[in-house]
């Protein structure tokens, strides 16, 4: 499966950069340092090249709060599952820390 996210309308897809990342493991969209420009309606676009089928999720609204709204304490979530790799092959691990 391949995961992509779009903002407000097709074909405005989110481009991964220093602030935004789409996990190809679970399809989640991660945004670090949400900005006012991130406001909008997001939809996940999932495609399967093997069966040549694609689907869109329902739109999910994102409304950024002001800096003064609430500060969350740092929160590190760790969920490790067994990971195996062949010697000499690449492994990609994801680690996300939340908080301010």
C-alpha positions in Angstrom: 0.0 0.0 0.0 1.0 3.6 -0.6 -0.2 6.4 1.6 -0.6 10.1 0.6 -2.5 12.9 2.3 -4.2 15.8 0.6 -5.2 19.2 1.9 -8.7 20.6 1.1 -9.0 19.3 -2.4 -7.6 16.9 -5.0 -4.8 17.1 -6.2 -3.2 19.2 -3.4 -1.1 16.5 -1.8 1.0 17.1 1.3 4.8 17.0 0.5 7.0 15.5 3.2 9.4 18.1 4.5 11.0 19.1 7.9 7.6 19.7 9.4 5.4 17.0 7.8 5.9 13.3 7.4 3.6 10.5 6.1 4.4 7.1 7.6 4.4 4.4 4.9 4.1 1.8 7.7 0.7 2.9 9.1 -0.4 5.8 6.9 -0.3 8.4 9.7 0.4 12.0 8.9 2.7 13.7 11.4 3.0 17.4 11.7 5.7 19.0 13.9 5.2 22.7 14.9 1.7 23.2 13.5 1.2 26.5 11.8 -1.8 28.6 10.9 -1.3 27.6 7.3 -1.9 24.0 8.3 -5.6 24.7 8.9 -7.9 22.8 6.6 -9.5 19.5 5.7 -7.2 16.5 5.3 -8.0 13.2 3.5 -5.8 10.1 3.3 -5.4 8.6 -0.2 -4.4 4.9 -0.1 -3.5 3.1 -3.3 -2.5 -0.5 -4.0 -0.4 -0.9 -7.1 -0.9 -4.7 -7.1 -4.6 -4.5 -7.6 -4.6 -1.0 -9.2 -7.2 0.4 -6.7 -7.2 3.6 -4.8 -9.5 5.1 -2.1 -9.9 8.4 -0.2 -10.8 8.7 3.5 -13.4 11.1 4.7 -12.1 14.6 5.3 -10.7 15.3 8.8 -10.7 19.0 9.8 -7.6 20.5 11.5 -8.0 23.8 13.4 -4.7 25.0 14.9 -5.0 26.5 18.4 -3.2 29.7 19.4 0.1 29.4 21.2 -1.6 30.5 24.4 -4.3 27.8 24.3 -2.5 25.0 26.1 1.0 23.7 26.5 1.4 19.9 26.8 4.2 18.3 28.7 6.8 16.3 26.7 5.4 12.8 26.0 7.5 10.1 24.4 5.6 7.1 23.2 7.5 3.9 22.5 6.0 0.9 20.9 8.7 -1.5 19.7 7.8 -4.6 17.9 10.3 -7.2 16.8 12.2 -6.0 13.7 14.2 -8.3 11.5 16.5 -7.5 8.6 18.9 -9.4 6.4 22.5 -8.6 6.9 23.6 -5.8 4.7 20.0 -4.5 4.1 18.6 -1.2 5.2 16.1 -0.8 8.1 14.0 2.3 8.7 12.9 3.0 12.3 10.4 5.8 13.2 10.6 7.7 16.5 8.3 10.6 17.3 8.5 12.8 20.4 5.5 14.9 21.3 5.3 18.0 23.4 6.6 21.5 23.7 
